[in-house]
């Protein structure tokens, strides 16, 4: 099913020129790294992309490449407005504007043929409505998506999540709880669709996988986490060990935390244990290299 849904994603990207990638409020490293990695990959194939998050990124996410692309409002939506008028050659001579008090008045001066349209033919559009496909990463409900992106309307939505509680909404659902991180799912998408993966994209994904799996020590770590990391390291990413035991997340039980801490301490002791001194070489006997002459007893022959 996952691969079949990816075929639909491939079709959407083939037609799309601009994409929006949504993450929930106060996202962790896994969600944000996955979103920025996908954004970078789409830009590599000539798509315009933006990451949308209602809350500003935290300082802890400062090392994510592409974090500067994160916006608090939908893609290219900055209060702009596009006014569309029907037009045929000779109908409009010029368009001017006047500022009257707190209003701007646009004046359309008719040309030789005169205006061939009425006010009913005028349309209004915000730039955000030009988005062709929307991705949501780590968002569990469609209501949360609509609150973040009210102008979604009929735009195709690709739902990416490893949380089993996700309702599977959207035009395409890539929800699979067999993965241990959303970075793994994005890595799978990039691999199967043969989208470009540069060193920045790869590093984002590896960082998210390592953080989510607690350096692959979590019991929830999936087999694909290792496969994806190997692929990404071939692209130039580096696997970094946790900087401190304090990064162990609250999602682990006390027993799991204690096990991880004890493993780290044991490993540290092994690394610090001095190597045994080199064994002294034994010297060979003095006659070791001298020719050997067989000396036997003489036995009389009768």
Buried (B, 14 or more C-beta within 10 A) or exposed (E): EBEEBBEBBBEBBEEBEBBBBBBBEEBBBBBBBBBBBBBBBBBBEEBBBBBBBBEEBEEEBEEBBBBEBBBEBBBBBEEEEEEEBEEEEEBBEEEEEEEEEEEEEEEBEEBEEEBEBEEEEEEEEBBBBBBBBBBBBBBBBBEBBBEBBEBBEEBBBBBBBBEEEBEEBBBBBBBBEEBBBBBBBBBBBBBBBEBEBBEBBBBBBBBBBBBBBBBBBBEBBBEBBBBBBEBBBEBBBEBEEBEEEEEBEEEBEEEBBEBBEEEBEEEEEEEEEEEEEEEEEEEEEEEEEEEEEEEEEEEEEE
